[in-house]
Amino acid sequence: MSREVNRFADCVAVVTGAGSGIGKAAAERLANEGAKVILVGRTKSKLEQAAREINDTKKIPAAEIFPADVTDEEDLAELTQYIEEQYGDFHILINNAGGSSNGKLLEMDAAEWDQIQSVNLKSVFLSAKVLGGFMAKGAARTRGDDNRAIVNVASLSGHQAGAHIPHYSAAKAGVINLTKSLALEFAQYGIRVNSVSPGFIETPLTEQGLQNDKFVKAIERNTALQRVGKAEEIANIIAFVASGEASYMTGSDVLVDGGWLIK
Ligand SMILES: NC(=O)c1ccc[n+]([C@@H]2O[C@H](COP(=O)([O-])OP(=O)(O)OC[C@H]3O[C@@H](n4cnc5c(N)ncnc54)[C@H](OP(=O)(O)O)[C@@H]3O)[C@@H](O)[C@H]2O)c1
């Protein structure tokens, strides 16, 4: 879709989990609005494919990849060093990487619990500390004059716990709350921190569930807008929250659930 707006001209952005789904759509949206986007994830081939799709539509490439695990502080430190060497600074951080397994609490072992906390919640802490810390140094140099923002992708499950995802629901509730702490700490640098909480969105994460007709019908029945959402519909909100248009917004969570919670 062609866009008139160019809200991210001269911005460098990092999107984690950018090889698929919501992260890929968000990276594309930021790139289409002028940002240089660094796509982060563990699987190089997925990142390469996503970057190719983004760059194919442009004369000057806007997307590049940096394979990294967001639960690994050293990987994040290497990414920071790379950004420092290539660009000297960056402005937008989208902490989108995440995922879940399905299981009942009474049957879950502690390792599975820890893994889901790590990828969804600890990753946001590490990324904010390492990458956000570097962004804050840039903000101090430019005296908070430019738009800088961190957007954490939480979930509807962080608002209303899901039955077979207790570990994921707890982690995403943590992301919503951690976002507020981060907003308080980063405000002094002029960096806004908000979260976006998607409802049911068609991505590789939900692919298996959405093959089940009963599951899809239940979502349609329980969602005011009577349908599953698209990754682009979340990317639009992430881009708005990250942009200077949301300049007075920090410490907020934006629920984008098609009206699930109001039913
Ligand atoms: N789809 C929904 O209905 C929905 C609803 C609410 C919230 N969300 C949230 O939205 C975000 C994006 O999910 P999605 O639906 O777009 O699913 P997805 O397509 O599975 O995207 C998740 C991405 O995160 C990456 N990732 C996972 N673990 C990582 C790690 N340790 N380090 C770096 N990257 C990692 C994955 O790539 P690799 O495996 O290659 O690393 C993958 O590309 C997640 O935080 C999810 O919890 C989704």
The ligand as an SDF file (V2000), in Angstrom:
LIG
                    3D

 48 52  0  0  0  0  0  0  0  0999 V2000
   -0.4940  -13.5650   16.8510 N   0  0  0  0  0  0  0  0  0  0  0  0
   -1.2290  -13.2230   17.8880 C   0  0  0  0  0  0  0  0  0  0  0  0
   -2.4410  -13.5200   17.9500 O   0  0  0  0  0  0  0  0  0  0  0  0
   -0.6270  -12.4580   19.0320 C   0  0  0  0  0  0  0  0  0  0  0  0
   -1.4870  -11.9830   20.0270 C   0  0  0  0  0  0  0  0  0  0  0  0
   -0.9630  -11.2560   21.0780 C   0  0  0  0  0  0  0  0  0  0  0  0
    0.3890  -11.0140   21.1480 C   0  0  0  0  0  0  0  0  0  0  0  0
    1.2140  -11.5210   20.1800 N   0  0  0  0  0  0  0  0  0  0  0  0
    2.6500  -11.2240   20.3250 C   0  0  0  0  0  0  0  0  0  0  0  0
    3.1160  -10.6410   19.1350 O   0  0  0  0  0  0  0  0  0  0  0  0
    4.5160  -10.8790   19.0160 C   0  0  0  0  0  0  0  0  0  0  0  0
    4.8140  -11.3980   17.6220 C   0  0  0  0  0  0  0  0  0  0  0  0
    4.2010  -12.6590   17.4660 O   0  0  0  0  0  0  0  0  0  0  0  0
    3.6070  -13.1870   16.0870 P   0  0  0  0  0  0  0  0  0  0  0  0
    2.1880  -13.4960   16.3400 O   0  0  0  0  0  0  0  0  0  0  0  0
    3.9680  -12.2830   14.9860 O   0  0  0  0  0  0  0  0  0  0  0  0
    4.3300  -14.6110   15.9840 O   0  0  0  0  0  0  0  0  0  0  0  0
    5.5920  -15.1150   15.1520 P   0  0  0  0  0  0  0  0  0  0  0  0
    5.3540  -14.9580   13.7040 O   0  0  0  0  0  0  0  0  0  0  0  0
    5.8930  -16.4580   15.7040 O   0  0  0  0  0  0  0  0  0  0  0  0
    6.7250  -14.0730   15.5530 O   0  0  0  0  0  0  0  0  0  0  0  0
    7.5600  -14.1910   16.6610 C   0  0  0  0  0  0  0  0  0  0  0  0
    8.9760  -13.8980   16.1850 C   0  0  0  0  0  0  0  0  0  0  0  0
    9.8270  -13.8360   17.3190 O   0  0  0  0  0  0  0  0  0  0  0  0
   11.0550  -14.4400   16.9850 C   0  0  0  0  0  0  0  0  0  0  0  0
   11.6740  -14.9470   18.2070 N   0  0  0  0  0  0  0  0  0  0  0  0
   11.1980  -15.8870   19.0450 C   0  0  0  0  0  0  0  0  0  0  0  0
   12.0600  -16.1060   20.0380 N   0  0  0  0  0  0  0  0  0  0  0  0
   13.1250  -15.2700   19.8270 C   0  0  0  0  0  0  0  0  0  0  0  0
   14.3430  -15.0490   20.4980 C   0  0  0  0  0  0  0  0  0  0  0  0
   14.6730  -15.7220   21.6070 N   0  0  0  0  0  0  0  0  0  0  0  0
   15.2030  -14.1290   19.9890 N   0  0  0  0  0  0  0  0  0  0  0  0
   14.8910  -13.4440   18.8650 C   0  0  0  0  0  0  0  0  0  0  0  0
   13.7490  -13.6120   18.1910 N   0  0  0  0  0  0  0  0  0  0  0  0
   12.8730  -14.5260   18.6660 C   0  0  0  0  0  0  0  0  0  0  0  0
   10.6760  -15.5780   16.0280 C   0  0  0  0  0  0  0  0  0  0  0  0
   11.7290  -15.8740   15.1120 O   0  0  0  0  0  0  0  0  0  0  0  0
   12.8580  -16.9640   15.4220 P   0  0  0  0  0  0  0  0  0  0  0  0
   12.1530  -18.1630   15.9840 O   0  0  0  0  0  0  0  0  0  0  0  0
   13.5100  -17.1710   14.1110 O   0  0  0  0  0  0  0  0  0  0  0  0
   13.7870  -16.3180   16.4120 O   0  0  0  0  0  0  0  0  0  0  0  0
    9.4950  -15.0020   15.2690 C   0  0  0  0  0  0  0  0  0  0  0  0
    9.8700  -14.4330   14.0290 O   0  0  0  0  0  0  0  0  0  0  0  0
    4.8760  -11.8520   20.1310 C   0  0  0  0  0  0  0  0  0  0  0  0
    5.4300  -11.1540   21.2170 O   0  0  0  0  0  0  0  0  0  0  0  0
    3.5280  -12.4430   20.5190 C   0  0  0  0  0  0  0  0  0  0  0  0
    3.5190  -12.9130   21.8240 O   0  0  0  0  0  0  0  0  0  0  0  0
    0.7440  -12.2200   19.1220 C   0  0  0  0  0  0  0  0  0  0  0  0
  1  2  1  0
  2  3  2  0
  2  4  1  0
  4  5  1  0
  4 48  2  0
  5  6  2  0
  6  7  1  0
  7  8  2  0
  8  9  1  0
  8 48  1  0
  9 10  1  0
  9 46  1  0
 10 11  1  0
 11 12  1  0
 11 44  1  0
 12 13  1  0
 13 14  1  0
 14 15  2  0
 14 16  1  0
 14 17  1  0
 17 18  1  0
 18 19  2  0
 18 20  1  0
 18 21  1  0
 21 22  1  0
 22 23  1  0
 23 24  1  0
 23 42  1  0
 24 25  1  0
 25 26  1  0
 25 36  1  0
 26 27  1  0
 26 35  1  0
 27 28  2  0
 28 29  1  0
 29 30  1  0
 29 35  2  0
 30 31  1  0
 30 32  2  0
 32 33  1  0
 33 34  2  0
 34 35  1  0
 36 37  1  0
 36 42  1  0
 37 38  1  0
 38 39  2  0
 38 40  1  0
 38 41  1  0
 42 43  1  0
 44 45  1  0
 44 46  1  0
 46 47  1  0
M  CHG  2   8   1  16  -1
M  END
$$$$
